[in-house]
Amino acid sequence: MLSEFKDLIDPRMLPSRRKYLYYYIVGLVDGEGCFSISVKKQEDAKFGWVIDPVFHVTQSKDQIAVLEILKRVFNCGRIIPKPGQEDSTFQYIVDSRKNIAEKIIPFFRKHKPVVKWREFQYFAEIVEGLERGEHRTPEGFKNLLKKAYEISSNRKHKLDDVISEMERRVDASETIRRAP
């Protein structure tokens, strides 16, 4: 029995073994979770854009205990009202790249999602690339951008536009460096 969660939920409702809880978490994330990579315009960033990984799971207000269990299992993240649905919906969010790399990715490598496996693979590759500093070079940044757009191409900014703007910025920077 998973007695450490008895303050959140009736212990009779909990799985009898931790591995069953992990299976539940994988199913929950497959249905209600997201391995998200935002591409945000940021003028003070080296290339004018940032790549921002976020893991989140959404639940209705009456199921907030499920999010509390996630927070305890992963020992990181926070629970917030979902923007625009503050009265009825909450999200468990992990946006610390360190926590994503050290806690979220290893968990889902061991306990593989079914529906979101492809999304998770790109997410993990991008986070690990960021951790290695690949985003610090123009070519590395472009490669990470392309992977982000593989997860979802339905974005505010088109990939070609982001890359063109990034390259203009790099070219301008090179011109300034070469000036006498």
Secondary structure, DSSP 8 states (H G I E B T S, - for coil): --GGGTTTS-GGGS-SSHHHHHHHHHHHHHHHEEEEEEEEE-TTSTTSEEEEEEEEEEEEGGGHHHHHHHHHHHT--EEEE-TT-TTTEEEEEE--HHHIIIIIHHHHHHS--STTHHHHHHHHHHHHHHHTTGGGSHHHHHHHHHHHHHH----SS-HHHHHHHHHHHHHHHHHHHH--
